[in-house]
Amino acid sequence: MVDTATEACIAAVCRVRPPGETVDGRADADVTVLASRAPIDARRHGELLAPLITQVLDEAGVGTGDLDGVVAGVGPGPFTSLRVGVVTAASVAHALGLRAVGVCSLDAIPDADASQDVVVVTDARRREVYWARYRDGARTEGPDVARPADLLARLGGDEVVVGSAAHLTPELAERALPDLPRYPRPGALAQLARAAMLAAEPPGPLVPLYLRRPDATPPAAARPPETVPPTGATL
C-alpha cells in the first residue's frame, strides 16, 4: 500500500485476513503490518516511492506474485505529491492484474478507539488545511479545505485536533492532542480497504481527492498579434 497525501511517503506490505479466519481464536486480528517505511520529505515523493516499495517487499519476504491487491491513500493532499501515490498504485495494479482500492488518507490518521471527538488536519499549503471531523473513529464531516481561522470557528468546545498540521498555527496548537497521530497509519489504511471490499457496494476506481485546482495552471492564451496594414491601405 502507498500514501503520499502528506509530508510522509508511505509504503507498506500488510496481510489482510479474510472474513471468518481467526488468529489464536481471535477474530479481531484482521490486519498485520509485515513491513513499512514512511520517510518525511514532502518534496521527494516521486524519487522515494518506487525504492520504498522494493524495500518493504524485500523486508516482508513477499514477491509481486504474492500480492492480492494494491491500496492507495487518495487524499486529500497537494496535487503533485498526491498524484505520485495514486498513479504509482494504479500502475502497479494494472501491471500485475490486481485490484486497486482507494481510501481517504485522513480516515487512517485518528485512533479508531479514541473516545474523544477529533478533527484531523493536514497541510494543504497556501495557508490552508485539509480537514475532516470524526466521532468514535468514524468520519462525520469532510473532507474539505479551509483556512485555519475558519476551521477553528467551526470547532466545538470539546473537540481536539490531530494530524500533521495540528501545530500549523498557535490557535490550532492549543487544540492539539498530546502525542497526536500525525500521518496515515499503514494498518489503518489496510483496515479501511478491507472494510471497503466487504461493503455492499465495492469501491470504484482510484479517484484522487484534490478538493481544489492545482497550483500550476496553463498560461492564458496569448493575444493574436496586431496586423499592420501595408502603406496606402485603408481599414
Residue pairs with C-beta under 8 A, 6 or more apart in sequence:
1 10
1 11
1 12
1 13
1 14
1 70
1 71
1 72
1 73
1 89
1 186
1 189
1 190
1 193
2 10
2 11
2 12
2 49
2 53
2 70
2 71
2 72
2 73
2 85
2 88
2 89
3 10
3 72
3 73
3 85
3 105
3 108
3 183
3 184
3 186
3 189
4 10
4 45
4 49
4 73
4 77
4 81
4 82
4 84
4 85
4 86
5 73
5 74
5 75
5 76
5 77
5 81
5 82
5 85
5 105
5 122
5 184
6 42
6 77
6 105
6 122
6 123
6 164
6 182
6 183
6 184
7 40
7 41
7 42
7 123
7 164
7 183
8 38
8 39
8 40
8 164
8 182
8 183
8 184
9 37
9 38
9 39
9 40
9 41
9 44
9 45
9 48
9 49
9 52
10 36
10 37
10 38
10 73
10 183
10 184
10 186
10 189
11 36
11 37
11 38
11 49
11 52
11 53
11 55
11 56
12 33
12 34
12 35
12 36
12 37
12 56
12 186
12 189
12 190
13 33
13 34
13 35
13 36
13 56
13 57
13 59
13 60
13 62
14 31
14 32
14 33
14 34
14 71
14 186
14 187
14 190
15 31
15 32
15 34
16 30
16 31
16 68
16 190
16 193
16 194
17 23
17 29
17 30
17 31
17 32
19 198
20 27
22 29
23 29
30 191
30 194
31 187
31 190
31 191
31 194
32 187
33 186
33 187
33 190
34 56
34 59
34 60
34 61
34 62
35 55
35 56
35 57
35 59
35 60
36 56
36 186
37 52
37 55
37 56
38 183
38 186
39 48
39 52
40 183
41 48
42 78
42 81
45 80
45 81
45 84
45 85
46 84
49 84
49 85
49 88
50 88
53 88
53 92
57 63
57 64
64 96
65 96
67 96
67 98
68 98
69 93
69 98
69 99
69 100
69 101
69 193
69 197
70 89
70 92
70 93
70 96
70 98
70 99
70 100
70 101
71 89
71 100
71 101
71 102
71 103
71 189
71 190
71 193
72 85
72 86
72 88
72 89
72 90
72 100
72 101
72 102
72 103
72 206
73 85
73 102
73 103
73 104
73 105
73 108
73 184
73 189
74 82
74 86
74 102
74 103
74 104
74 105
74 206
74 207
74 208
74 209
75 82
75 86
75 104
75 105
75 130
75 143
75 208
75 209
75 210
75 211
76 82
76 104
76 105
76 106
76 122
76 124
76 130
76 143
76 145
76 209
76 210
76 211
77 105
77 122
77 130
77 208
77 209
77 210
78 123
78 124
78 125
78 215
79 210
79 214
79 215
79 216
80 214
80 215
82 208
82 209
82 210
83 208
86 102
86 206
86 208
89 100
89 102
89 206
90 100
90 205
90 206
92 98
92 100
93 99
93 100
100 205
100 206
101 193
101 196
101 197
101 203
102 203
102 205
102 206
102 207
103 189
103 192
103 193
103 196
104 132
104 139
104 143
104 192
104 209
105 122
105 184
105 189
105 209
106 120
106 122
106 130
106 131
106 132
106 139
106 142
106 143
106 163
106 184
107 132
107 139
107 188
107 192
108 184
108 185
108 188
108 189
108 192
109 120
109 122
109 162
109 163
109 181
109 182
109 183
109 184
109 185
109 188
110 118
110 120
110 134
110 137
110 162
110 181
111 137
111 181
112 136
112 137
112 188
112 191
113 137
114 134
114 136
114 137
115 136
116 158
116 159
116 160
116 177
117 133
117 134
117 135
117 156
117 158
117 159
117 160
118 133
118 134
118 159
118 160
118 161
118 162
118 177
119 131
119 132
119 133
119 134
119 151
119 155
119 159
119 160
119 161
119 162
119 175
120 131
120 132
120 134
120 161
120 162
120 163
121 129
121 130
121 131
121 148
121 151
121 161
121 162
121 163
121 164
121 165
121 166
121 168
121 172
122 129
122 130
122 131
122 163
122 164
122 165
123 129
123 130
123 164
123 165
123 168
124 130
124 145
124 165
124 211
124 212
125 215
126 215
127 147
127 148
128 145
128 146
128 147
128 148
129 145
129 146
129 147
129 148
129 151
129 165
129 168
129 172
130 143
130 144
130 145
130 165
130 211
131 142
131 143
131 144
131 145
131 146
131 151
132 139
132 141
132 142
132 143
132 144
133 139
133 140
133 141
133 142
133 159
134 140
143 209
143 211
144 211
145 211
145 212
148 165
148 168
148 169
148 171
148 172
149 169
149 171
152 171
152 172
152 175
155 161
155 175
159 175
160 175
160 176
160 177
161 172
161 175
161 176
161 177
161 180
162 176
162 177
162 180
162 181
162 182
163 180
163 181
163 182
164 182
164 183
165 172
166 172
166 173
166 175
166 176
166 177
166 180
166 182
167 173
167 176
196 202
196 203
197 203
229 235
